[in-house]
Amino acid sequence: MYDCHALEIEANRRITCLNYKQRAIFDEVVHYATLGLGGFFFVYGHGGTGKTFLWSTILCKLKSEGRIVLAVASSGIASLLVQGGKTSHSRFRIPIDISEVSTCEIKKNTHLAELICKASLVIWDEAPMTHRFVFEAVDRSFRDIRQSINPAAGSMPFGGMTVLLGGDFRQVLPVVPKEGREGIMAASISKSYLW
């Protein structure tokens, strides 16, 4: 368990270090996550712009309030940079062979399904390097799982959970074997129905 008081002190310290753009993002995402409004956000920024610090600050603030935040990244190295981070494939049991109709291998009434229902926010770092079918599989799975807490979840992006993606489209894009530039661009999250 977390010491909520210590986390609150740390969150307040971190919040004072945010620049005005980070603070605007922080306020919006925390507002949506706290009220359970759902929402899909993307923070674009190259390395060194403070995305990881922003993720950690949001995570610290929400955990200080006793909320559950699922921090994931598309690469193993990036997942180590945020407290409690995991790779997206590991956390959400995303199949390796992915297609436009795939879903995650998460069964209802399991610990993971319960965790997804209780979570307030997903923070997903290095998102541009992930194929859009992965996000769409997670979306379909969350819609299905979260219907147990909200019957309308089936018609809401990510089942009504707030999702914060981040990364840099100038870095590594999705790897699509035997495809050229057009195939790679078509695999980008920006080409998804979620965008």
RAVEN-V91482 format. One record per residue. N is the residue number from 1. RES is the residue in three letters. PHI is phi in whole degrees, 0 to 359 (999 if undefined). PSI is psi in degrees with one decimal (* if undefined). Layout:
N | RES | PHI | PSI
N | RES | PHI | PSI
This chain:
1 | MET | 999 | 156.2
2 | TYR | 264 | 147.7
3 | ASP | 277 | 99.5
4 | CYS | 299 | -35.8
5 | HIS | 294 | -45.2
6 | ALA | 296 | -38.4
7 | LEU | 295 | -38.3
8 | GLU | 296 | -42.9
9 | ILE | 298 | -45.6
10 | GLU | 296 | -41.3
11 | ALA | 299 | -45.3
12 | ASN | 297 | -38.9
13 | ARG | 297 | -45.0
14 | ARG | 294 | -40.5
15 | ILE | 301 | -37.8
16 | THR | 292 | -17.7
17 | CYS | 269 | -7.2
18 | LEU | 287 | 141.7
19 | ASN | 281 | 175.9
20 | TYR | 294 | -33.5
21 | LYS | 290 | -44.0
22 | GLN | 299 | -40.1
23 | ARG | 295 | -38.7
24 | ALA | 297 | -43.5
25 | ILE | 295 | -46.8
26 | PHE | 307 | -52.7
27 | ASP | 300 | -43.4
28 | GLU | 293 | -48.0
29 | VAL | 294 | -45.0
30 | VAL | 297 | -39.3
31 | HIS | 301 | -50.8
32 | TYR | 297 | -44.5
33 | ALA | 292 | -40.8
34 | THR | 294 | -41.2
35 | LEU | 273 | -4.3
36 | GLY | 66 | 35.5
37 | LEU | 280 | -13.3
38 | GLY | 73 | 170.6
39 | GLY | 152 | 152.3
40 | PHE | 230 | 113.3
41 | PHE | 239 | 149.3
42 | PHE | 227 | 127.4
43 | VAL | 252 | 115.0
44 | TYR | 262 | 127.4
45 | GLY | 187 | 141.6
46 | HIS | 283 | 170.4
47 | GLY | 305 | 137.6
48 | GLY | 92 | 4.8
49 | THR | 267 | 0.6
50 | GLY | 95 | 19.5
51 | LYS | 296 | -45.8
52 | THR | 297 | -38.4
53 | PHE | 296 | -40.9
54 | LEU | 297 | -46.5
55 | TRP | 303 | -47.3
56 | SER | 297 | -36.1
57 | THR | 291 | -44.9
58 | ILE | 298 | -45.9
59 | LEU | 302 | -47.4
60 | CYS | 298 | -45.1
61 | LYS | 298 | -48.8
62 | LEU | 291 | -38.2
63 | LYS | 292 | -31.1
64 | SER | 295 | -21.7
65 | GLU | 266 | 5.0
66 | GLY | 82 | 15.5
67 | ARG | 270 | 157.1
68 | ILE | 260 | 129.0
69 | VAL | 236 | 129.4
70 | LEU | 260 | 109.3
71 | ALA | 260 | 120.8
72 | VAL | 226 | 165.3
73 | ALA | 215 | 158.6
74 | SER | 284 | -18.9
75 | SER | 235 | 153.0
76 | GLY | 298 | -39.9
77 | ILE | 295 | -45.9
78 | ALA | 296 | -33.2
79 | SER | 294 | -23.8
80 | LEU | 282 | -13.5
81 | LEU | 278 | -14.9
82 | VAL | 242 | 136.9
83 | GLN | 305 | 126.9
84 | GLY | 76 | 10.4
85 | GLY | 289 | 149.3
86 | LYS | 222 | 166.8
87 | THR | 287 | 150.2
88 | SER | 298 | -38.3
89 | HIS | 296 | -39.5
90 | SER | 290 | -48.8
91 | ARG | 297 | -44.9
92 | PHE | 256 | 5.9
93 | ARG | 51 | 53.5
94 | ILE | 280 | 131.2
95 | PRO | 293 | 147.9
96 | ILE | 292 | -47.7
97 | ASP | 276 | 106.8
98 | ILE | 249 | 143.8
99 | SER | 222 | 179.6
100 | GLU | 289 | -5.9
101 | VAL | 241 | 8.3
102 | SER | 293 | 154.4
103 | THR | 228 | 165.5
104 | CYS | 281 | 156.7
105 | GLU | 270 | 60.5
106 | ILE | 245 | 119.9
107 | LYS | 272 | 145.6
108 | LYS | 295 | 155.6
109 | ASN | 63 | 28.4
110 | THR | 251 | 169.8
111 | HIS | 302 | -43.3
112 | LEU | 295 | -42.2
113 | ALA | 298 | -40.7
114 | GLU | 296 | -41.4
115 | LEU | 299 | -43.5
116 | ILE | 296 | -36.9
117 | CYS | 291 | -32.4
118 | LYS | 274 | -19.2
119 | ALA | 292 | 146.5
120 | SER | 263 | -25.2
121 | LEU | 205 | 145.3
122 | VAL | 245 | 126.8
123 | ILE | 252 | 123.3
124 | TRP | 235 | 105.2
125 | ASP | 271 | 156.7
126 | GLU | 58 | 37.6
127 | ALA | 296 | -36.3
128 | PRO | 298 | -18.2
129 | MET | 275 | -1.4
130 | THR | 260 | 138.0
131 | HIS | 297 | 140.6
132 | ARG | 300 | -28.0
133 | PHE | 298 | -28.3
134 | VAL | 294 | -48.0
135 | PHE | 297 | -38.5
136 | GLU | 291 | -34.5
137 | ALA | 294 | -42.7
138 | VAL | 296 | -42.0
139 | ASP | 301 | -50.0
140 | ARG | 299 | -41.2
141 | SER | 293 | -44.2
142 | PHE | 297 | -41.1
143 | ARG | 302 | -44.1
144 | ASP | 293 | -49.4
145 | ILE | 294 | -42.5
146 | ARG | 280 | -3.1
147 | GLN | 294 | -19.9
148 | SER | 291 | -22.4
149 | ILE | 253 | -15.7
150 | ASN | 206 | 106.8
151 | PRO | 303 | -23.7
152 | ALA | 278 | -5.5
153 | ALA | 301 | -28.0
154 | GLY | 297 | -20.1
155 | SER | 252 | 9.6
156 | MET | 246 | 139.1
157 | PRO | 306 | 132.7
158 | PHE | 53 | 31.0
159 | GLY | 64 | 21.1
160 | GLY | 90 | 4.4
161 | MET | 275 | 146.1
162 | THR | 283 | 130.7
163 | VAL | 233 | 128.5
164 | LEU | 243 | 114.2
165 | LEU | 257 | 154.3
166 | GLY | 207 | 159.1
167 | GLY | 154 | -165.6
168 | ASP | 225 | 115.7
169 | PHE | 292 | -10.1
170 | ARG | 274 | -10.1
171 | GLN | 270 | -145.3
172 | VAL | 289 | 126.1
173 | LEU | 265 | 173.3
174 | PRO | 304 | 142.4
175 | VAL | 272 | 120.7
176 | VAL | 235 | 102.8
177 | PRO | 303 | 138.9
178 | LYS | 59 | 28.3
179 | GLU | 239 | 148.0
180 | GLY | 269 | -161.0
181 | ARG | 303 | -43.0
182 | GLU | 296 | -41.9
183 | GLY | 295 | -38.6
184 | ILE | 292 | -44.4
185 | MET | 296 | -37.4
186 | ALA | 294 | -23.4
187 | ALA | 275 | -7.2
188 | SER | 289 | 147.9
189 | ILE | 304 | -30.4
190 | SER | 291 | -11.1
191 | LYS | 259 | 2.8
192 | SER | 280 | 155.4
193 | TYR | 297 | -19.3
194 | LEU | 288 | -27.6
195 | TRP | 286 | *
